[in-house]
């Protein structure tokens, strides 16, 4: 499949799943919280689509428990989601949907904290200049 075609297909799948979450989902694990579809990657042959999700967690909630509940909700709704994607996007073969947590926000926060630690440390040139004085 051409690169631009997989890009368009992934955007259409993302729209379809988002629309399902807003209008068609009945599972309380999917309707009781805000879930962001951060991206969809379709394989080059179009047989699999990896959907990256990130549920919004409140400060007093356990992230792992929330993630497990949301992933279980998506696993239960996988057939309905695939049917919806098939109806919304006219394809001969609808890709198999694989749901994964998007950990890029956590990774970004970790990198930011590391950079802040590095910025807070005195530079070796400054330390040497202070020792010479």
C-alpha positions in Angstrom: 0.0 0.0 0.0 1.3 3.4 -0.8 2.6 5.5 2.1 0.0 8.3 1.6 -2.8 5.7 1.4 -1.9 4.2 4.7 -1.8 7.6 6.2 -5.3 8.4 4.9 -6.6 5.0 6.1 -5.2 5.5 9.5 -6.9 8.9 9.8 -10.2 7.5 8.7 -9.9 4.6 11.2 -9.1 7.2 13.9 -12.2 9.2 13.0 -14.4 6.1 13.0 -13.2 4.9 16.4 -13.6 8.3 17.9 -17.1 8.6 16.5 -17.9 5.2 18.0 -16.6 6.3 21.4 -18.8 9.4 21.3 -22.0 7.9 19.9 -22.0 4.1 19.8 -20.1 2.8 22.9 -22.3 1.2 25.6 -19.6 -0.3 27.8 -19.1 1.9 30.9 -15.4 1.3 30.8 -15.3 3.3 27.6 -18.1 5.8 28.3 -17.3 6.8 31.9 -14.0 8.5 31.1 -12.2 10.6 28.5 -10.2 8.5 26.1 -7.9 10.0 23.5 -7.1 8.2 20.3 -3.6 9.5 19.9 -2.7 7.7 16.7 -3.3 4.8 14.4 -0.6 2.9 12.5 -1.6 0.7 9.6 0.7 -2.0 8.3 1.9 -1.6 4.7 -0.4 -4.5 3.5 -3.4 -3.1 5.4 -4.0 -6.2 7.4 -3.4 -4.8 10.9 -4.0 -1.4 12.5 -2.5 -0.5 15.8 -4.6 2.0 17.7 -2.8 4.0 20.4 -5.1 5.1 23.2 -4.5 7.3 26.3 -7.2 7.4 28.9 -7.4 10.5 31.1 -6.8 9.6 34.8 -7.7 11.6 37.8 -5.0 12.3 40.4 -6.4 9.8 42.9 -6.8 7.0 40.4 -4.3 4.2 39.8 -3.0 4.6 36.2 -2.4 0.8 35.7 -5.9 -0.1 36.8 -7.5 2.5 34.6 -5.4 1.4 31.6 -6.3 -2.3 32.2 -10.0 -1.4 32.4 -10.0 0.7 29.3 -8.0 -2.0 27.3 -10.5 -4.6 28.5 -13.3 -2.4 27.3 -11.7 -2.1 23.9 -11.0 -5.8 23.7 -14.7 -6.5 24.4 -15.8 -4.0 21.8 -13.2 -5.1 19.2 -15.8 -6.8 16.9 -18.2 -3.9 17.0 -15.4 -1.4 16.3 -14.2 -3.4 13.4 -17.7 -3.6 12.0 -18.1 0.2 12.4 -14.8 0.8 10.7 -15.8 -1.5 7.9 -19.1 0.3 7.4 -17.6 3.8 7.6 -14.6 3.0 5.3 -15.5 1.0 2.2 -12.7 -1.5 2.0 -12.4 -5.1 0.7 -10.5 -6.1 3.8 -10.9 -4.3 7.1 -7.7 -4.3 9.2 -7.5 -6.3 12.4 -7.5 -3.8 15.3 -4.8 -3.9 17.9 -5.2 -1.6 20.9 -2.1 -0.4 22.8 -1.6 2.3 25.4 0.2 5.4 24.3 3.0 6.0 26.7 4.5 8.9 24.8 3.2 11.5 27.3 4.8 9.6 30.2 8.0 9.3 28.2 8.0 13.0 27.4 7.5 13.9 31.1 10.5 11.6 32.0 12.7 13.3 29.4 11.7 16.7 30.7 12.5 15.8 34.3 15.9 14.5 33.2 16.6 17.7 31.2 15.6 19.8 34.2 18.0 17.8 36.4 20.8 18.4 33.9 20.0 22.1 33.7 20.0 22.4 37.5 23.5 20.9 37.8 26.4 23.4 37.8 28.4 23.3 34.6 32.0 21.9 35.0 33.4 25.1 33.6 31.6 27.1 36.3 32.9 24.8 39.0 36.5 25.0 37.8 36.3 28.9 37.5 35.0 29.1 41.1 37.8 26.8 42.4 40.5 28.9 40.7 39.3 32.1 42.4 
